[in-house]
Amino acid sequence: MTTDAAATGTADATAVAADAGHDPEAMRKIMNRLKRAEGQLRALIESMGADSNCKDVVTQLSAVSKALDRAGFMIIANALQSCSTEDADGQGSHDGMTKDDIEKLFLTLA
C-alpha cells in the first residue's frame, strides 16, 4: 500500500468512526498503531528463513504482540470514555455493549 493509499484508508476509517460516534483522533491513533504492527509483522515474515536468528524473531514477535495489545487497550479505553460521556439514557452501552461487556473485552487482553 502506498503512502497516499494508507493516508486515504486512515482518513476513510476516521470518517466512519466519527459517524459512528467514536473519537476520530483516537481512531486515527489506533489505525496508525495497527498499521505499524502490520508493517512489523510483514517485515518479520519476509525476514524468516533457515538462517533467521531465534532471538531476533522472538523480539519482533513480542513487538508486534505489544502493538496489537496496545491498540486493543486503546479501543476499549475509547469505548469506556464514550460510555461515561455519552450515556444520556442511563443504559451505559457503546456499540450495543454494556459496561460489563466492555470489562470482559478488557480482560481478554489482560
C-alpha positions in Angstrom: 0.0 0.0 0.0 1.4 3.4 -0.9 1.6 6.2 1.5 -1.3 8.0 -0.3 -3.4 4.9 -0.2 -2.6 4.4 3.5 -3.5 8.0 4.3 -6.8 7.6 2.4 -7.5 4.4 4.3 -6.9 6.2 7.6 -9.0 9.2 6.6 -11.8 6.9 5.5 -11.7 4.9 8.8 -11.6 8.1 10.8 -14.7 9.5 8.9 -16.6 6.2 9.5 -15.6 6.3 13.2 -16.8 9.9 13.6 -20.2 8.9 12.0 -20.4 6.0 14.5 -19.8 8.3 17.4 -16.2 7.3 18.0 -13.5 9.9 18.8 -11.8 10.5 15.4 -8.5 11.4 16.9 -8.5 8.2 19.0 -9.4 6.1 15.9 -6.6 7.8 13.9 -4.1 6.8 16.6 -5.5 3.2 16.7 -5.3 2.9 12.9 -1.7 4.2 13.0 -0.7 1.7 15.7 -2.4 -1.2 13.7 -0.6 -0.2 10.5 2.7 -0.1 12.4 2.1 -3.6 13.7 1.2 -4.7 10.2 4.5 -3.4 8.9 6.4 -5.0 11.7 4.7 -8.4 11.0 5.3 -8.1 7.3 9.0 -7.4 7.8 9.2 -10.3 10.2 7.6 -12.7 7.7 9.9 -11.5 4.9 13.0 -12.0 7.1 12.1 -15.6 8.1 14.4 -18.2 6.7 16.7 -21.0 7.6 19.3 -18.5 8.9 16.8 -16.4 11.0 18.1 -15.6 14.4 15.7 -17.0 17.0 16.3 -14.1 19.4 15.5 -11.5 16.7 12.4 -13.4 15.6 11.0 -13.6 19.2 11.9 -9.9 19.8 10.0 -8.9 16.7 7.0 -11.2 17.6 6.9 -9.5 21.0 6.9 -6.1 19.5 4.0 -7.0 17.2 2.1 -8.5 20.0 2.6 -5.5 22.2 1.5 -3.1 19.4 -1.7 -5.2 18.9 -2.4 -5.3 22.7 -2.0 -1.5 22.9 -4.4 -1.0 20.0 -6.9 -3.2 21.8 -6.5 -1.3 25.0 -6.9 2.0 23.2 -10.2 0.7 21.6 -11.5 -0.4 25.0 -10.5 2.9 26.6 -12.3 4.8 23.9 -15.4 2.7 24.5 -15.2 3.3 28.2 -14.8 7.0 27.7 -17.8 7.1 25.3 -19.9 5.1 27.7 -19.2 7.6 30.5 -19.7 10.7 28.5 -22.5 9.8 26.1 -24.7 7.8 28.4 -27.8 10.1 28.3 -30.3 7.2 28.5 -28.7 5.6 31.6 -28.2 2.3 29.9 -24.4 2.6 29.8 -23.9 1.0 26.3 -21.4 1.6 23.5 -21.8 -0.3 20.2 -24.5 -2.3 21.9 -22.2 -3.3 24.8 -22.8 -2.8 28.5 -20.0 -1.8 30.8 -19.8 -5.5 31.8 -19.3 -6.5 28.2 -16.5 -3.9 27.9 -14.9 -5.2 31.1 -15.0 -8.7 29.6 -13.3 -7.4 26.5 -10.6 -5.7 28.6 -10.0 -9.0 30.4 -9.5 -10.9 27.2 -6.4 -8.7 26.6 -5.1 -8.7 30.1 
